[in-house]
């Protein structure tokens, strides 16, 4: 739980760094990877959570610059990663300039429920983590190396000389 805006920003920076590692591991070709033929592509999922950040925060009074249209997935993995970096830094700036510690405790309508600012911001991070997990599964299917996030990936265990746990 976050008591201050700075608490959230510290967590945001940690999570953004993990997300950057994942996005930096993508290739242009991997953006086309799908779980099933009618399913969203890896590129669509990554672009969704990147472009959703400004839309999500705007619902709660935080104004940050708009990113390109959410429906127009770039063909470049590098562009998706760079857009995330830009949006992530804008989030920090917007929170520092537009919210206070009291804002975290204020109750607002959030997706049909009444939620505190803290809960709203936690929801944003959880949304990104959820989709980041989907992206790593598609990365594995696309034959890409998976960077460590909350612990070593299969490749990370191997580098440590440890048989990956089952």
N, C-alpha and C positions, 0 to 999 in steps of 0.2 A: 504494500500500500504506500502511496506517496503522500507525504505531509506537506511538501512544498513543491513549487514549480521546478525548482532545481533538482529535487529528488527524481521527478519524472524525466527531466532533461538528461540526467545521468543515465537512467535506464534506457531512454531513447537512443542515446549515443552508443551504448553497449549493443542493443538490438540492431541498430542501423549498421554497425560494423559487421555483425554476423550476416546480415542480409547482403551487404556489399560483397562479402566473400562468396556467397552463393551466386549472386548476379555476375560477378567477375569470372566465374567458372563456366558461364554459358558461352556457346558459340552461335553464330548466325544459323547454322544448320540445325542446331538443337532446338531452336525456337519453334520448329515445325513438329516436334515430338508430341504425340497424342497417346492417351491411355487407351482409347478405343476410337474407331473411325469418326463417329459423330461428336466426340468429346472436344473440349477446348484444348488448344495447343499450349505447350509450355510458355511460348511467347505471350499468348493471350492471358494466361494466369499471371505471369510476372507483370505485364503491362497493367492488368486490372488492379493489382494491389498498389502499384506505383501511382497510377492516376487517381485512385480512389482516395488517397490521403487528403488532398486539398478539398475534395467534395465532402468527405466525412467531417473534417474540421470546420468547414463553412457552416454545416448544420448547427454548430455550437458556438457560432460567433467569432471564430478565428479566421482571419482573412490572410490567405497566402496566395502567391501568384498561381495562376492556372497553368497547367501543363498542356501539352497537345491533347487533342481529342481522344477520349478513352477508347473509342471504337477503331482508331487507326493505329494498329500495332506496328511499330517500326520493324523493318527487316533486320535491324542491327542490334545484336546483343549489347554492344558497347553503348549504344544510344539509350537503351533501357537502363543500364547500370548508371550512366551519367545523369540521366533524368532523376533516378532515385536519389543520387547524391545531392542534386540541386534541391529537390523537394524536401529531403531530410534536413538540410541546413535551413531551409525556409521555415520548417516547423519549429525549430529551436528559436529562431529569430522572432517568429510570431508569438510564441508562448512568452518569451522574455518581455516583449513589448505590449502584449494585449491581455495577458492573464496575470492574476495575482494569486497568492496562496489562498486567499478567500474564494476566488473563483473555483478552485478545486473542490471546495465544500458546498458550493451552490448546487441546488437541484434543478435540473432541466429535463425537458422531455427528450428522450432518446429512443428512437425506434419504437414508439408506442408505450414506453415505460418512463417513469420518472427516475432519473439517475443523477448521481453526483458527478462533478467534473472529473474526479479521480476515476470513477467507474467508466466514464466515457473514454478517457485516455487509455485506461487498461484495455478496453475493448479494441481500440485502434491497434495496439501492439499485438493482442491476441489474433486479430484478423490477419495481420502480416505474418505472424508465426504459422498460422494455419496454412496459408498459401505458400509460405516458404517450404513447408513440409511437402506439399504437393509437388513443388518445383524440384525438390531433391529426388523424389521418386522418378520423375520424368527424366531428370539428369542421368540417373542410373540406367534407365531404359535406353537413353541415347548414347550410352557408353562413356559418359564424362566422369571424371573424378569428382568425388563429393568432398568438399572441405569440412573440416571439423566445425561443429556448431556448439552443441552443449557437451560434446565429448568426441572422441576420435571416430572417424568413419572407418569402414572396412580397411581402406588404404592406410589410414592413420594408425590403426592397430598393427598392421603389417610393418610399418616403418618403425614402430616401437619394439618389433620382434615378438609380438604377442599374437596368439591365435585369437581372431575376433570371437567374442562371445556369441552364442547362438540365440 
